Amino acid sequence: MQAKLEQIELTLSELEKHLNELDINESSSRIQQLTTSLKSIFDSEDPITEQQKEVLTSINSRLIKLCKDTAEKKEQTKQELSTLVKNKKKVGIYNQLK
């Protein structure tokens, strides 16, 4: 199980990197890998040690932070796109008035 946890941490690091780069396709791929790996751990009947609980708690915290950061980036991108569209409309109106 320790190898699976290390793989999850690696996948999570890659996911964080791809999300920071706004690489949606790679991010989606990493999310699929992460989901599959987490399911395999929780479907396993092997007992979880205290050390593994700590690692899983750390992974959980990183996932929560990643979700929060992604939501913030989504909102920021939405606002930037809205501003861009408004400016484009203003330029269009200005050009029509010329």
MARVEX-899029 format. One record per residue: x, y, z negated of N, C-alpha, C, O in turn; residue number from 1. Coordinates in nm, 3 decimals. Atoms other than C-alpha are relative to their C-alpha. Layout:
N
n.u:X | n.v:Y | n.w:Z | ca.u:X | ca.v:Y | ca.w:Z | c.u:X | c.v:Y | c.w:Z | o.u:X | o.v:Y | o.w:Z | resi:NUM
...
END
This chain:
98
n.u:0.083 | n.v:-0.119 | n.w:0.000 | ca.u:0.000 | ca.v:0.000 | ca.w:0.000 | c.u:0.087 | c.v:0.126 | c.w:0.000 | o.u:0.047 | o.v:0.229 | o.w:0.054 | resi:1
n.u:-0.088 | n.v:-0.116 | n.w:0.004 | ca.u:0.294 | ca.v:0.234 | ca.w:-0.064 | c.u:0.037 | c.v:0.046 | c.w:0.141 | o.u:0.045 | o.v:0.166 | o.w:0.167 | resi:2
n.u:-0.033 | n.v:-0.036 | n.w:-0.138 | ca.u:0.386 | ca.v:0.222 | ca.w:0.305 | c.u:-0.117 | c.v:0.073 | c.w:0.066 | o.u:-0.098 | o.v:0.167 | o.w:0.143 | resi:3
n.u:0.119 | n.v:-0.066 | n.w:-0.056 | ca.u:0.028 | ca.v:0.316 | ca.w:0.397 | c.u:-0.012 | c.v:0.143 | c.w:-0.052 | o.u:-0.045 | o.v:0.234 | o.w:0.023 | resi:4
n.u:0.007 | n.v:-0.134 | n.w:0.058 | ca.u:0.037 | ca.v:0.612 | ca.w:0.158 | c.u:0.105 | c.v:0.092 | c.w:0.062 | o.u:0.078 | o.v:0.209 | o.w:0.089 | resi:5
n.u:-0.105 | n.v:-0.080 | n.w:-0.065 | ca.u:0.366 | ca.v:0.731 | ca.w:0.308 | c.u:-0.041 | c.v:0.036 | c.w:0.142 | o.u:-0.016 | o.v:0.147 | o.w:0.187 | resi:6
n.u:0.047 | n.v:-0.027 | n.w:-0.136 | ca.u:0.215 | ca.v:0.700 | ca.w:0.656 | c.u:-0.109 | c.v:0.107 | c.w:-0.002 | o.u:-0.113 | o.v:0.194 | o.w:0.086 | resi:7
n.u:0.106 | n.v:-0.101 | n.w:0.012 | ca.u:-0.088 | ca.v:0.903 | ca.w:0.543 | c.u:0.062 | c.v:0.138 | c.w:-0.024 | o.u:0.020 | o.v:0.236 | o.w:0.036 | resi:8
n.u:-0.065 | n.v:-0.128 | n.w:0.027 | ca.u:0.139 | ca.v:1.175 | ca.w:0.404 | c.u:0.068 | c.v:0.054 | c.w:0.126 | o.u:0.064 | o.v:0.175 | o.w:0.151 | resi:9
n.u:-0.063 | n.v:-0.042 | n.w:-0.125 | ca.u:0.333 | ca.v:1.184 | ca.w:0.732 | c.u:-0.104 | c.v:0.050 | c.w:0.100 | o.u:-0.086 | o.v:0.154 | o.w:0.162 | resi:10
n.u:0.107 | n.v:-0.040 | n.w:-0.091 | ca.u:0.013 | ca.v:1.200 | ca.w:0.936 | c.u:-0.061 | c.v:0.133 | c.w:-0.043 | o.u:-0.091 | o.v:0.218 | o.w:0.040 | resi:11
n.u:0.054 | n.v:-0.125 | n.w:0.052 | ca.u:-0.119 | ca.v:1.476 | ca.w:0.711 | c.u:0.094 | c.v:0.117 | c.w:0.029 | o.u:0.048 | o.v:0.226 | o.w:0.064 | resi:12
n.u:-0.098 | n.v:-0.105 | n.w:-0.032 | ca.u:0.202 | ca.v:1.676 | ca.w:0.759 | c.u:-0.008 | c.v:0.036 | c.w:0.149 | o.u:-0.002 | o.v:0.154 | o.w:0.185 | resi:13
n.u:0.013 | n.v:-0.026 | n.w:-0.144 | ca.u:0.169 | ca.v:1.636 | ca.w:1.137 | c.u:-0.129 | c.v:0.075 | c.w:0.030 | o.u:-0.131 | o.v:0.165 | o.w:0.114 | resi:14
n.u:0.129 | n.v:-0.067 | n.w:-0.018 | ca.u:-0.196 | ca.v:1.742 | ca.w:1.117 | c.u:0.012 | c.v:0.147 | c.w:-0.039 | o.u:-0.036 | o.v:0.235 | o.w:0.032 | resi:15
n.u:-0.019 | n.v:-0.139 | n.w:0.043 | ca.u:-0.103 | ca.v:2.054 | ca.w:0.921 | c.u:0.078 | c.v:0.079 | c.w:0.104 | o.u:0.045 | o.v:0.193 | o.w:0.135 | resi:16
n.u:-0.082 | n.v:-0.067 | n.w:-0.102 | ca.u:0.162 | ca.v:2.138 | ca.w:1.181 | c.u:-0.083 | c.v:0.032 | c.w:0.124 | o.u:-0.077 | o.v:0.144 | o.w:0.175 | resi:17
n.u:0.079 | n.v:-0.019 | n.w:-0.122 | ca.u:-0.075 | ca.v:2.092 | ca.w:1.476 | c.u:-0.112 | c.v:0.102 | c.w:-0.021 | o.u:-0.144 | o.v:0.178 | o.w:0.070 | resi:18
n.u:0.105 | n.v:-0.099 | n.w:0.027 | ca.u:-0.351 | ca.v:2.293 | ca.w:1.311 | c.u:0.059 | c.v:0.141 | c.w:-0.008 | o.u:-0.003 | o.v:0.237 | o.w:0.038 | resi:19
n.u:-0.065 | n.v:-0.131 | n.w:0.004 | ca.u:-0.108 | ca.v:2.578 | ca.w:1.241 | c.u:0.034 | c.v:0.050 | c.w:0.140 | o.u:0.033 | o.v:0.170 | o.w:0.166 | resi:20
n.u:-0.029 | n.v:-0.035 | n.w:-0.139 | ca.u:-0.016 | ca.v:2.570 | ca.w:1.610 | c.u:-0.127 | c.v:0.011 | c.w:0.084 | o.u:-0.120 | o.v:0.042 | o.w:0.203 | resi:21
n.u:0.131 | n.v:0.000 | n.w:-0.067 | ca.u:-0.388 | ca.v:2.556 | ca.w:1.699 | c.u:-0.005 | c.v:-0.099 | c.w:0.116 | o.u:-0.068 | o.v:-0.073 | o.w:0.219 | resi:22
n.u:0.001 | n.v:0.107 | n.w:-0.100 | ca.u:-0.327 | ca.v:2.236 | ca.w:1.897 | c.u:-0.116 | c.v:-0.095 | c.w:-0.034 | o.u:-0.100 | o.v:-0.188 | o.w:-0.112 | resi:23
n.u:0.123 | n.v:0.071 | n.w:0.035 | ca.u:-0.680 | ca.v:2.097 | ca.w:1.887 | c.u:0.005 | c.v:-0.148 | c.w:0.038 | o.u:-0.039 | o.v:-0.233 | o.w:-0.040 | resi:24
n.u:-0.003 | n.v:0.140 | n.w:-0.044 | ca.u:-0.620 | ca.v:1.777 | ca.w:2.087 | c.u:0.085 | c.v:-0.087 | c.w:-0.093 | o.u:0.042 | o.v:-0.194 | o.w:-0.135 | resi:25
n.u:-0.086 | n.v:0.076 | n.w:0.090 | ca.u:-0.329 | ca.v:1.662 | ca.w:1.873 | c.u:-0.059 | c.v:-0.006 | c.w:-0.141 | o.u:-0.048 | o.v:-0.108 | o.w:-0.210 | resi:26
n.u:0.063 | n.v:-0.003 | n.w:0.132 | ca.u:-0.514 | ca.v:1.767 | ca.w:1.558 | c.u:-0.110 | c.v:-0.105 | c.w:-0.009 | o.u:-0.121 | o.v:-0.176 | o.w:-0.109 | resi:27
n.u:0.108 | n.v:0.100 | n.w:-0.002 | ca.u:-0.812 | ca.v:1.552 | ca.w:1.656 | c.u:0.056 | c.v:-0.141 | c.w:-0.008 | o.u:0.002 | o.v:-0.226 | o.w:-0.078 | resi:28
n.u:-0.064 | n.v:0.131 | n.w:0.003 | ca.u:-0.583 | ca.v:1.257 | ca.w:1.716 | c.u:0.050 | c.v:-0.033 | c.w:-0.140 | o.u:0.033 | o.v:-0.145 | o.w:-0.188 | resi:29
n.u:-0.052 | n.v:0.022 | n.w:0.136 | ca.u:-0.420 | ca.v:1.299 | ca.w:1.374 | c.u:-0.114 | c.v:-0.020 | c.w:-0.100 | o.u:-0.100 | o.v:-0.099 | o.w:-0.194 | resi:30
n.u:0.115 | n.v:0.019 | n.w:0.088 | ca.u:-0.760 | ca.v:1.328 | ca.w:1.205 | c.u:-0.052 | c.v:-0.143 | c.w:0.013 | o.u:-0.087 | o.v:-0.205 | o.w:-0.088 | resi:31
n.u:0.042 | n.v:0.138 | n.w:-0.021 | ca.u:-0.859 | ca.v:0.995 | ca.w:1.361 | c.u:0.094 | c.v:-0.097 | c.w:-0.073 | o.u:0.049 | o.v:-0.189 | o.w:-0.141 | resi:32
n.u:-0.098 | n.v:0.086 | n.w:0.067 | ca.u:-0.536 | ca.v:0.835 | ca.w:1.235 | c.u:-0.015 | c.v:0.007 | c.w:-0.152 | o.u:-0.011 | o.v:-0.094 | o.w:-0.221 | resi:33
n.u:0.014 | n.v:-0.021 | n.w:0.144 | ca.u:-0.583 | ca.v:0.984 | ca.w:0.891 | c.u:-0.125 | c.v:-0.070 | c.w:-0.054 | o.u:-0.120 | o.v:-0.135 | o.w:-0.158 | resi:34
n.u:0.126 | n.v:0.064 | n.w:0.041 | ca.u:-0.943 | ca.v:0.864 | ca.w:0.867 | c.u:0.015 | c.v:-0.152 | c.w:-0.004 | o.u:-0.027 | o.v:-0.216 | o.w:-0.100 | resi:35
n.u:-0.020 | n.v:0.144 | n.w:-0.007 | ca.u:-0.848 | ca.v:0.512 | ca.w:0.973 | c.u:0.088 | c.v:-0.049 | c.w:-0.115 | o.u:0.058 | o.v:-0.149 | o.w:-0.180 | resi:36
n.u:-0.092 | n.v:0.039 | n.w:0.108 | ca.u:-0.560 | ca.v:0.496 | ca.w:0.725 | c.u:-0.067 | c.v:0.009 | c.w:-0.137 | o.u:-0.051 | o.v:-0.081 | o.w:-0.220 | resi:37
n.u:0.069 | n.v:-0.015 | n.w:0.129 | ca.u:-0.770 | ca.v:0.626 | ca.w:0.436 | c.u:-0.105 | c.v:-0.109 | c.w:-0.019 | o.u:-0.121 | o.v:-0.163 | o.w:-0.128 | resi:38
n.u:0.101 | n.v:0.106 | n.w:0.009 | ca.u:-1.049 | ca.v:0.380 | ca.w:0.514 | c.u:0.066 | c.v:-0.133 | c.w:-0.036 | o.u:0.014 | o.v:-0.208 | o.w:-0.118 | resi:39
n.u:-0.066 | n.v:0.127 | n.w:0.027 | ca.u:-0.802 | ca.v:0.091 | ca.w:0.512 | c.u:0.045 | c.v:-0.009 | c.w:-0.146 | o.u:0.042 | o.v:-0.116 | o.w:-0.206 | resi:40
n.u:-0.041 | n.v:0.001 | n.w:0.141 | ca.u:-0.674 | ca.v:0.193 | ca.w:0.168 | c.u:-0.120 | c.v:-0.022 | c.w:-0.091 | o.u:-0.114 | o.v:-0.103 | o.w:-0.184 | resi:41
n.u:0.115 | n.v:0.011 | n.w:0.089 | ca.u:-1.017 | ca.v:0.230 | ca.w:0.014 | c.u:-0.082 | c.v:-0.126 | c.w:0.024 | o.u:-0.160 | o.v:-0.167 | o.w:-0.062 | resi:42
n.u:0.066 | n.v:0.128 | n.w:-0.026 | ca.u:-1.149 | ca.v:-0.086 | ca.w:0.180 | c.u:0.078 | c.v:-0.116 | c.w:-0.061 | o.u:0.024 | o.v:-0.225 | o.w:-0.080 | resi:43
n.u:-0.085 | n.v:0.104 | n.w:0.057 | ca.u:-0.860 | ca.v:-0.282 | ca.w:0.031 | c.u:-0.046 | c.v:-0.033 | c.w:-0.142 | o.u:-0.091 | o.v:0.054 | o.w:-0.217 | resi:44
n.u:0.038 | n.v:0.043 | n.w:0.134 | ca.u:-0.931 | ca.v:-0.484 | ca.w:-0.280 | c.u:0.118 | c.v:0.003 | c.w:-0.096 | o.u:0.104 | o.v:-0.033 | o.w:-0.213 | resi:45
n.u:-0.118 | n.v:-0.010 | n.w:0.085 | ca.u:-0.579 | ca.v:-0.428 | ca.w:-0.412 | c.u:-0.021 | c.v:0.109 | c.w:-0.105 | o.u:-0.078 | o.v:0.214 | o.w:-0.074 | resi:46
n.u:0.013 | n.v:-0.104 | n.w:0.103 | ca.u:-0.569 | ca.v:-0.239 | ca.w:-0.742 | c.u:0.092 | c.v:0.119 | c.w:0.031 | o.u:0.197 | o.v:0.103 | o.w:0.094 | resi:47
n.u:-0.078 | n.v:-0.121 | n.w:-0.023 | ca.u:-0.441 | ca.v:0.118 | ca.w:-0.732 | c.u:0.075 | c.v:0.033 | c.w:-0.129 | o.u:0.015 | o.v:0.044 | o.w:-0.236 | resi:48
n.u:-0.083 | n.v:-0.032 | n.w:0.116 | ca.u:-0.152 | ca.v:0.199 | ca.w:-0.966 | c.u:-0.011 | c.v:0.149 | c.w:-0.032 | o.u:-0.065 | o.v:0.228 | o.w:0.046 | resi:49
n.u:0.001 | n.v:-0.141 | n.w:0.041 | ca.u:-0.112 | ca.v:0.526 | ca.w:-1.156 | c.u:0.079 | c.v:0.086 | c.w:0.099 | o.u:0.037 | o.v:0.196 | o.w:0.133 | resi:50
n.u:-0.082 | n.v:-0.074 | n.w:-0.096 | ca.u:0.162 | ca.v:0.635 | ca.w:-0.917 | c.u:-0.077 | c.v:0.021 | c.w:0.131 | o.u:-0.072 | o.v:0.128 | o.w:0.190 | resi:51
n.u:0.078 | n.v:-0.012 | n.w:-0.123 | ca.u:-0.063 | ca.v:0.564 | ca.w:-0.619 | c.u:-0.117 | c.v:0.097 | c.w:-0.019 | o.u:-0.154 | o.v:0.168 | o.w:0.074 | resi:52
n.u:0.107 | n.v:-0.097 | n.w:0.029 | ca.u:-0.344 | ca.v:0.760 | ca.w:-0.788 | c.u:0.053 | c.v:0.142 | c.w:0.013 | o.u:-0.015 | o.v:0.230 | o.w:0.066 | resi:53
n.u:-0.060 | n.v:-0.133 | n.w:-0.009 | ca.u:-0.109 | ca.v:1.057 | ca.w:-0.816 | c.u:0.022 | c.v:0.040 | c.w:0.146 | o.u:-0.003 | o.v:0.154 | o.w:0.184 | resi:54
n.u:-0.022 | n.v:-0.028 | n.w:-0.142 | ca.u:-0.019 | ca.v:1.030 | ca.w:-0.448 | c.u:-0.133 | c.v:0.030 | c.w:0.068 | o.u:-0.142 | o.v:0.123 | o.w:0.148 | resi:55
n.u:0.132 | n.v:-0.023 | n.w:-0.060 | ca.u:-0.386 | ca.v:1.005 | ca.w:-0.351 | c.u:-0.059 | c.v:0.133 | c.w:-0.045 | o.u:-0.125 | o.v:0.201 | o.w:0.033 | resi:56
n.u:0.046 | n.v:-0.130 | n.w:0.050 | ca.u:-0.467 | ca.v:1.306 | ca.w:-0.571 | c.u:0.070 | c.v:0.112 | c.w:0.075 | o.u:0.008 | o.v:0.213 | o.w:0.110 | resi:57
n.u:-0.076 | n.v:-0.100 | n.w:-0.076 | ca.u:-0.192 | ca.v:1.501 | ca.w:-0.397 | c.u:-0.052 | c.v:0.010 | c.w:0.144 | o.u:-0.067 | o.v:0.120 | o.w:0.197 | resi:58
n.u:0.055 | n.v:0.002 | n.w:-0.136 | ca.u:-0.327 | ca.v:1.396 | ca.w:-0.056 | c.u:-0.135 | c.v:0.070 | c.w:0.002 | o.u:-0.164 | o.v:0.149 | o.w:0.092 | resi:59
n.u:0.131 | n.v:-0.065 | n.w:0.010 | ca.u:-0.675 | ca.v:1.503 | ca.w:-0.165 | c.u:0.013 | c.v:0.151 | c.w:-0.009 | o.u:-0.059 | o.v:0.225 | o.w:0.057 | resi:60
n.u:-0.022 | n.v:-0.144 | n.w:0.016 | ca.u:-0.547 | ca.v:1.844 | ca.w:-0.273 | c.u:0.045 | c.v:0.063 | c.w:0.132 | o.u:0.000 | o.v:0.171 | o.w:0.169 | resi:61
n.u:-0.047 | n.v:-0.051 | n.w:-0.129 | ca.u:-0.365 | ca.v:1.890 | ca.w:0.057 | c.u:-0.113 | c.v:0.005 | c.w:0.102 | o.u:-0.122 | o.v:0.099 | o.w:0.181 | resi:62
n.u:0.113 | n.v:0.001 | n.w:-0.093 | ca.u:-0.678 | ca.v:1.793 | ca.w:0.250 | c.u:-0.097 | c.v:0.114 | c.w:-0.030 | o.u:-0.147 | o.v:0.179 | o.w:0.061 | resi:63
n.u:0.089 | n.v:-0.110 | n.w:0.038 | ca.u:-0.890 | ca.v:2.041 | ca.w:0.054 | c.u:0.058 | c.v:0.134 | c.w:0.046 | o.u:-0.013 | o.v:0.217 | o.w:0.102 | resi:64
n.u:-0.066 | n.v:-0.124 | n.w:-0.043 | ca.u:-0.636 | ca.v:2.319 | ca.w:0.119 | c.u:-0.003 | c.v:0.012 | c.w:0.151 | o.u:-0.027 | o.v:0.120 | o.w:0.204 | resi:65
n.u:0.001 | n.v:-0.001 | n.w:-0.146 | ca.u:-0.617 | ca.v:2.222 | ca.w:0.486 | c.u:-0.138 | c.v:0.037 | c.w:0.053 | o.u:-0.149 | o.v:0.115 | o.w:0.149 | resi:66
n.u:0.136 | n.v:-0.034 | n.w:-0.042 | ca.u:-0.995 | ca.v:2.239 | ca.w:0.521 | c.u:-0.029 | c.v:0.148 | c.w:-0.025 | o.u:-0.090 | o.v:0.215 | o.w:0.059 | resi:67
n.u:0.021 | n.v:-0.141 | n.w:0.033 | ca.u:-1.002 | ca.v:2.578 | ca.w:0.349 | c.u:0.074 | c.v:0.089 | c.w:0.099 | o.u:0.018 | o.v:0.186 | o.w:0.151 | resi:68
n.u:-0.080 | n.v:-0.079 | n.w:-0.094 | ca.u:-0.721 | ca.v:2.714 | ca.w:0.568 | c.u:-0.060 | c.v:-0.004 | c.w:0.141 | o.u:-0.061 | o.v:0.097 | o.w:0.211 | resi:69
n.u:0.059 | n.v:0.014 | n.w:-0.133 | ca.u:-0.889 | ca.v:2.580 | ca.w:0.882 | c.u:-0.127 | c.v:0.083 | c.w:0.011 | o.u:-0.152 | o.v:0.145 | o.w:0.114 | resi:70
n.u:0.122 | n.v:-0.081 | n.w:-0.001 | ca.u:-1.219 | ca.v:2.745 | ca.w:0.789 | c.u:0.034 | c.v:0.148 | c.w:0.009 | o.u:-0.033 | o.v:0.224 | o.w:0.079 | resi:71
n.u:-0.043 | n.v:-0.140 | n.w:-0.006 | ca.u:-1.037 | ca.v:3.075 | ca.w:0.733 | c.u:0.049 | c.v:0.036 | c.w:0.139 | o.u:0.017 | o.v:0.143 | o.w:0.191 | resi:72
n.u:-0.050 | n.v:-0.025 | n.w:-0.136 | ca.u:-0.860 | ca.v:3.047 | ca.w:1.070 | c.u:-0.116 | c.v:0.006 | c.w:0.099 | o.u:-0.116 | o.v:0.087 | o.w:0.192 | resi:73
n.u:0.116 | n.v:0.000 | n.w:-0.088 | ca.u:-1.190 | ca.v:2.967 | ca.w:1.236 | c.u:-0.072 | c.v:0.134 | c.w:-0.007 | o.u:-0.109 | o.v:0.192 | o.w:0.095 | resi:74
n.u:0.068 | n.v:-0.128 | n.w:0.018 | ca.u:-1.350 | ca.v:3.279 | ca.w:1.089 | c.u:0.082 | c.v:0.114 | c.w:0.060 | o.u:0.028 | o.v:0.204 | o.w:0.124 | resi:75
n.u:-0.088 | n.v:-0.103 | n.w:-0.054 | ca.u:-1.050 | ca.v:3.493 | ca.w:1.181 | c.u:-0.003 | c.v:-0.001 | c.w:0.153 | o.u:-0.011 | o.v:0.104 | o.w:0.217 | resi:76
n.u:0.004 | n.v:0.013 | n.w:-0.146 | ca.u:-1.050 | ca.v:3.361 | ca.w:1.539 | c.u:-0.134 | c.v:0.047 | c.w:0.054 | o.u:-0.140 | o.v:0.111 | o.w:0.159 | resi:77
n.u:0.134 | n.v:-0.044 | n.w:-0.040 | ca.u:-1.424 | ca.v:3.421 | ca.w:1.561 | c.u:-0.007 | c.v:0.152 | c.w:0.003 | o.u:-0.061 | o.v:0.211 | o.w:0.097 | resi:78
n.u:0.001 | n.v:-0.147 | n.w:0.006 | ca.u:-1.377 | ca.v:3.784 | ca.w:1.455 | c.u:0.085 | c.v:0.061 | c.w:0.111 | o.u:0.045 | o.v:0.160 | o.w:0.173 | resi:79
n.u:-0.087 | n.v:-0.051 | n.w:-0.107 | ca.u:-1.089 | ca.v:3.836 | ca.w:1.698 | c.u:-0.067 | c.v:-0.013 | c.w:0.136 | o.u:-0.060 | o.v:0.078 | o.w:0.219 | resi:80
n.u:0.069 | n.v:0.021 | n.w:-0.126 | ca.u:-1.291 | ca.v:3.690 | ca.w:1.983 | c.u:-0.116 | c.v:0.097 | c.w:0.015 | o.u:-0.140 | o.v:0.150 | o.w:0.124 | resi:81
n.u:0.111 | n.v:-0.095 | n.w:-0.002 | ca.u:-1.590 | ca.v:3.905 | ca.w:1.892 | c.u:0.050 | c.v:0.140 | c.w:0.034 | o.u:-0.011 | o.v:0.210 | o.w:0.115 | resi:82
n.u:-0.059 | n.v:-0.132 | n.w:-0.028 | ca.u:-1.372 | ca.v:4.217 | ca.w:1.894 | c.u:0.045 | c.v:0.009 | c.w:0.145 | o.u:0.024 | o.v:0.111 | o.w:0.211 | resi:83
n.u:-0.046 | n.v:0.003 | n.w:-0.139 | ca.u:-1.220 | ca.v:4.117 | ca.w:2.227 | c.u:-0.117 | c.v:0.014 | c.w:0.097 | o.u:-0.109 | o.v:0.090 | o.w:0.195 | resi:84
n.u:0.119 | n.v:-0.007 | n.w:-0.087 | ca.u:-1.564 | ca.v:4.067 | ca.w:2.385 | c.u:-0.060 | c.v:0.140 | c.w:-0.005 | o.u:-0.099 | o.v:0.194 | o.w:0.099 | resi:85
n.u:0.055 | n.v:-0.136 | n.w:0.012 | ca.u:-1.688 | ca.v:4.401 | ca.w:2.249 | c.u:0.086 | c.v:0.099 | c.w:0.077 | o.u:0.033 | o.v:0.186 | o.w:0.147 | resi:86
n.u:-0.089 | n.v:-0.091 | n.w:-0.072 | ca.u:-1.382 | ca.v:4.579 | ca.w:2.386 | c.u:-0.012 | c.v:-0.017 | c.w:0.151 | o.u:-0.009 | o.v:0.080 | o.w:0.226 | resi:87
n.u:0.015 | n.v:0.026 | n.w:-0.143 | ca.u:-1.424 | ca.v:4.412 | ca.w:2.723 | c.u:-0.129 | c.v:0.063 | c.w:0.051 | o.u:-0.131 | o.v:0.120 | o.w:0.160 | resi:88
n.u:0.127 | n.v:-0.062 | n.w:-0.039 | ca.u:-1.787 | ca.v:4.527 | ca.w:2.736 | c.u:0.015 | c.v:0.151 | c.w:0.008 | o.u:-0.036 | o.v:0.214 | o.w:0.101 | resi:89
n.u:-0.021 | n.v:-0.145 | n.w:0.001 | ca.u:-1.682 | ca.v:4.882 | ca.w:2.646 | c.u:0.079 | c.v:0.044 | c.w:0.123 | o.u:0.047 | o.v:0.146 | o.w:0.184 | resi:90
n.u:-0.080 | n.v:-0.033 | n.w:-0.119 | ca.u:-1.421 | ca.v:4.884 | ca.w:2.923 | c.u:-0.087 | c.v:-0.012 | c.w:0.125 | o.u:-0.077 | o.v:0.071 | o.w:0.215 | resi:91
n.u:0.091 | n.v:0.017 | n.w:-0.114 | ca.u:-1.683 | ca.v:4.753 | ca.w:3.166 | c.u:-0.096 | c.v:0.117 | c.w:0.014 | o.u:-0.118 | o.v:0.167 | o.w:0.124 | resi:92
n.u:0.092 | n.v:-0.115 | n.w:-0.002 | ca.u:-1.926 | ca.v:5.029 | ca.w:3.071 | c.u:0.076 | c.v:0.126 | c.w:0.041 | o.u:0.025 | o.v:0.205 | o.w:0.121 | resi:93
n.u:-0.082 | n.v:-0.116 | n.w:-0.035 | ca.u:-1.648 | ca.v:5.290 | ca.w:3.095 | c.u:0.028 | c.v:0.001 | c.w:0.150 | o.u:0.018 | o.v:0.105 | o.w:0.215 | resi:94
n.u:-0.029 | n.v:0.008 | n.w:-0.144 | ca.u:-1.555 | ca.v:5.166 | ca.w:3.443 | c.u:-0.123 | c.v:0.029 | c.w:0.084 | o.u:-0.112 | o.v:0.087 | o.w:0.192 | resi:95
n.u:0.124 | n.v:-0.029 | n.w:-0.074 | ca.u:-1.919 | ca.v:5.185 | ca.w:3.553 | c.u:-0.032 | c.v:0.148 | c.w:0.000 | o.u:-0.086 | o.v:0.201 | o.w:0.097 | resi:96
n.u:0.029 | n.v:-0.143 | n.w:0.011 | ca.u:-1.946 | ca.v:5.545 | ca.w:3.433 | c.u:0.096 | c.v:0.085 | c.w:0.081 | o.u:0.064 | o.v:0.200 | o.w:0.113 | resi:97
n.u:-0.099 | n.v:-0.075 | n.w:-0.078 | ca.u:-1.637 | ca.v:5.654 | ca.w:3.626 | c.u:-0.046 | c.v:0.035 | c.w:0.136 | o.u:0.027 | o.v:0.098 | o.w:0.212 | resi:98
END
